[in-house]
């Protein structure tokens, strides 16, 4: 009798679809393409230095978002506190960088 209740309770819950490795392949390919784009931008040499640095930081930020979303599974449910912790760490890091730049340049 107990076994039937456990089976009926688990049968009533919607089954979670397993994530296919296809998303990991796509993310890996996008990461390789972003890295190749960064190398191409540096090797080209004709870009202004400030644009190049901004472009590389943007590419790195996009790559970090892909890594967090797909490889670290942050896009799934149940990762609220991890996302809050990473967001807080990002805010502290940005504040620290701005403080150090202000301290050394002025």
C-alpha positions in Angstrom: 0.0 0.0 0.0 2.8 2.4 0.9 4.6 1.6 -2.3 1.5 2.5 -4.4 1.2 5.9 -2.7 4.9 6.7 -3.5 4.4 5.7 -7.1 1.2 7.7 -7.5 2.8 10.8 -5.9 5.8 10.6 -8.2 3.6 9.9 -11.2 1.5 13.0 -10.6 4.5 15.3 -10.6 5.5 16.5 -14.1 8.7 14.9 -15.3 11.6 17.2 -15.8 13.1 16.9 -19.2 16.8 16.1 -19.2 18.9 18.7 -20.9 20.6 17.4 -24.0 24.3 17.8 -24.5 23.5 19.8 -27.7 23.3 23.0 -25.6 26.8 22.3 -24.3 28.1 21.8 -27.8 26.6 25.1 -28.9 28.0 27.0 -26.0 31.4 25.5 -26.5 31.3 26.5 -30.2 30.2 30.1 -29.2 33.1 30.2 -26.7 35.6 29.2 -29.3 34.2 31.7 -31.8 34.4 34.5 -29.2 38.0 33.6 -28.4 38.9 33.5 -32.0 37.2 36.9 -32.5 39.3 38.3 -29.6 42.5 37.0 -31.1 41.6 38.4 -34.5 40.9 41.8 -33.0 44.2 41.9 -31.3 46.2 40.6 -34.3 44.5 43.1 -36.6 46.3 45.9 -34.9 44.5 48.7 -36.7 41.9 49.3 -33.9 42.2 52.1 -31.4 43.5 51.0 -28.0 40.5 52.1 -26.0 38.0 50.4 -28.4 40.1 47.3 -28.4 40.1 47.1 -24.6 36.4 47.8 -24.4 35.7 45.2 -27.1 37.8 42.5 -25.3 36.1 43.2 -22.0 32.7 42.9 -23.7 33.6 39.6 -25.3 34.9 38.3 -22.0 31.6 39.4 -20.3 29.5 37.6 -22.9 31.6 34.5 -22.6 31.2 34.5 -18.8 27.5 34.8 -19.2 27.4 31.8 -21.5 29.6 29.8 -19.1 27.4 30.6 -16.1 24.2 29.9 -18.0 25.0 26.6 -19.6 28.1 25.1 -18.0 27.2 26.2 -14.4 23.5 25.6 -15.0 22.5 29.1 -13.6 19.6 29.3 -16.0 17.8 26.5 -14.2 15.5 26.8 -11.1 16.9 26.7 -7.6 20.0 28.8 -8.2 18.6 32.1 -6.7 21.2 32.4 -3.9 24.1 31.5 -6.2 23.0 34.3 -8.6 22.5 36.7 -5.7 26.0 35.9 -4.4 27.6 36.3 -7.8 25.8 39.6 -8.4 26.9 40.9 -5.0 30.5 39.8 -5.8 30.3 41.6 -9.1 29.1 44.8 -7.5 31.9 44.6 -4.9 34.5 43.9 -7.6 33.3 46.9 -9.7 33.3 49.1 -6.7 36.9 48.0 -5.8 38.2 48.6 -9.3 36.6 52.0 -9.5 38.1 52.9 -6.0 41.6 51.7 -7.0 41.4 53.6 -10.3 40.3 56.8 -8.5 42.9 56.3 -5.8 45.8 55.8 -8.2 44.9 58.4 -10.8 43.9 61.4 -8.6 
